[in-house]
Amino acid sequence: MQERARATRRSLLEAAASLFAERGYAGTSVNDISSRSGRTSGAVYFHYASKEGIALAVVRDRFATWPELADRYTNDAVPPMDRLVALSYDIAKALAEDPVTRGGARLWAEREVINATLPDPFALWTAATTRLLAQARATGQLAPHIRPAPTARALVRAFFGLCSLTEALEGTATITARLAEWWHLTLPSLQAAPKR
Amino acid sequence: MQERARATRRSLLEAAASLFAERGYAGTSVNDISSRSGRTSGAVYFHYASKEGIALAVVRDRFATWPELADRYTNDAVPPMDRLVALSYDIAKALAEDPVTRGGARLWAEREVINATLPDPFALWTAATTRLLAQARATGQLAPHIRPAPTARALVRAFFGLCSLTEALEGTATITARLAEWWHLTLPSLQAAPKR
């Protein structure tokens, strides 16, 4: 793709993501995306075919692809449980602050009104978490009764619920503090030698 | 209210709750509620004034009023942590199976498209959980580093996220099993003398 086409594509995606995050899918039109991005409606149809197409691209761009971020956490010099906790703070921060991630999360929450099958990010998040827990087990850091796969599934769902509900009830400013309280509650159960 | 009026009111509420749970707020009309209940549209307007009015009544009837259920858990013969766990299973079961609770939960999730301020159930759930944790502390069952209020807040949000996301990803059949896995992970951190 030419540089200019790539820039257009990106500016449409970012405009759409911000609008979806603010107004939801039904509240955003192709005209709105065109106005916000300063490009034509024709550019939206040319690059994404439809409103569904650009919604799908927003979800795929960040929200559904956290494992790419998880690549940053393959540094074996850092204990796997520390990498897991750091990853959760990065995701929480993106859910609070990054417009493309926020757009993807809102679209996923509204998936029943969107005429397209959105990718589900949770299977990927859960696989990344399972891997980190299995590494923690291999290095003796995991409590012996903790099984990586079901624990990863519970952690991911509880974590995402905590972030979404905190935002719904209090706004985004307290998400990091609430996440710290949740880890304070959850981490000792996971660790072979919890520090109380 | 006369017996007959009360029965009409209840059948409208239950028909509306089932429809909201199945089709969402925007997908349900006053005519649909009338057809499902076998009552007239006039009865809906007479008893609830509007679609917003009946939506608000659905949320208030169960989803937002769990503390009434919590009254069942004031039995001092049962340890408070056991009451907390039992309460969570009852709520999870209602979220999976009870149409009025399910209708309320879906309306709450769609609150941005509803032209009425819906009561938030989480402050009440959190207060009930705080009370049980404080009782557990008073009887020496709570780990000394656990503070009841922030812990209750984290537990309620994580619990609700777990239930909602499990339903979204797997349906309602596995909610109880997932809740058991989550407690297995969470309970040892709360207890003064965890059984590992």
Interface residues (C-beta under 8 A of the other chain):
Chain A: G24 A26 A109 E112 V113 D120 F122 A143 P144 H145 I146 P150 T151 R153 A154 L155 R157 A158 F159 F160 G161 L162 S164 L165 T166 L169 R178 E181 W182 H184 L185 T186 L187 P188 S189 L190 R196
Chain B: G24 A26 A109 E112 V113 D120 F122 A143 P144 H145 I146 P150 T151 R153 A154 L155 R157 A158 F159 F160 G161 L162 S164 L165 T166 L169 R178 E181 W182 H184 L185 T186 L187 P188 S189 L190 R196
